[in-house]
Amino acid sequence: MSDLRAIVTDIEGTTSSISFVKDVLFPHARRHLAAYVAAHRSEPEVRACLDSARTLAGGAPSDDAVVALLLQWLDEDRKVTPLKTLQGLIWAAGYASGELHGHVYADAAAGLRQWHQRGLRLYVYSSGSVAAQKLIYGYSTQGDLTPLFSGYFDTTTGPKQESPSYTRIAQAVGLPPGELLFLSDNVAELDAAKSAGLRTACLDRGEVVIRPGHGHPAYPSFEQLDPWALRA
């Protein structure tokens, strides 16, 4: 049996409250999206997001139509890269102004710090953009946690509920899948990671209904989770 070398963690429902993303971040992005695009549409990164969204929509006729579509996708919680990138840019402005602070559970921050100190490499894999991930951890309620992480992965790596995405992550970090542990509150994601050969652990914080019998070790917080006790 190979040794555990790295942990890949989800954010929403795992290290951070689902309600923070749903009730704070998403409404903030929705309130500011149209004004942000209007103010920054000539900037290359924003322009690329608008063009990408237009392509996904099959050719929306104007920027205003694309913005309306992006707002619709936001309401539907669509996991599309141009929307996630724009959300990240809007949130960056909010964090920088002090209007936003990233929620991270105290037990998660303590666990991540301990695991890092004990030599485990830490990575993030979330449907939110890499930029958004760094903001949550960089401006977190538990301090700047970004020095703990060796890398970040988002939907550009692949869908979180598909096994090849986790194979790509293992390849990117240069470790056999069995030396990685994936943490999430989403059983479909855990199934995909397990299918790729990763070790898995389910965080069941009571925020969503997780039915028993899913086949993954489950924990109410990081305090009860011993990564070295889990096997691929």
Secondary structure, 3 states (H helix, E strand, C coil): CCCCCEEEECCECCCECHHHHHHHHHHHHHHHHHHHHHHHCCCHHHHHHHHHHHHHCCCCCCHHHHHHHHHHHHHCCCCCHHHHHHHHHHHHHHHHHCCCCECCCHHHHHHHHHHHHCCCEEEEECCCCHHHHHHHHHCECCECCHHHEEEEECCCCCCCCCHHHHHHHHHHHCCCHHHEEEEECCHHHHHHHHHCCCEEEEECCCCCCCCCCCCCCEECCHHHCCHHHCCC
